[in-house]
């Protein structure tokens, strides 16, 4: 979650501004590859995506759809996913929800 206000709704505070200490897992989108994707292909794919996100047509197109374009590393993406899983696991545990 980005700790700042969203450009499309600048009058609405970010959750972190409204609720200090609030932590929400990343809701972003990412690109997935097959298991055991060779590292050199993953690196090239990452570089291509970052390059595309720097193109104003791409970034403005994403913004027009309500997205917040930004790039991170594959390692950061994995870390964000694992952090999100841990947050949701704790929420489920606290809620007492059970699989049926």
Buried (B, 14 or more C-beta within 10 A) or exposed (E): BEEEEEEEEEEEEBEBEEEEEEEEBBEBEEEEEEEEEEEEEEEEBBEEBEEEEEEEEBBEEBEEEEEBBEBBEBEEBEEBBEEBEEBEEEEEEEEEEEEE
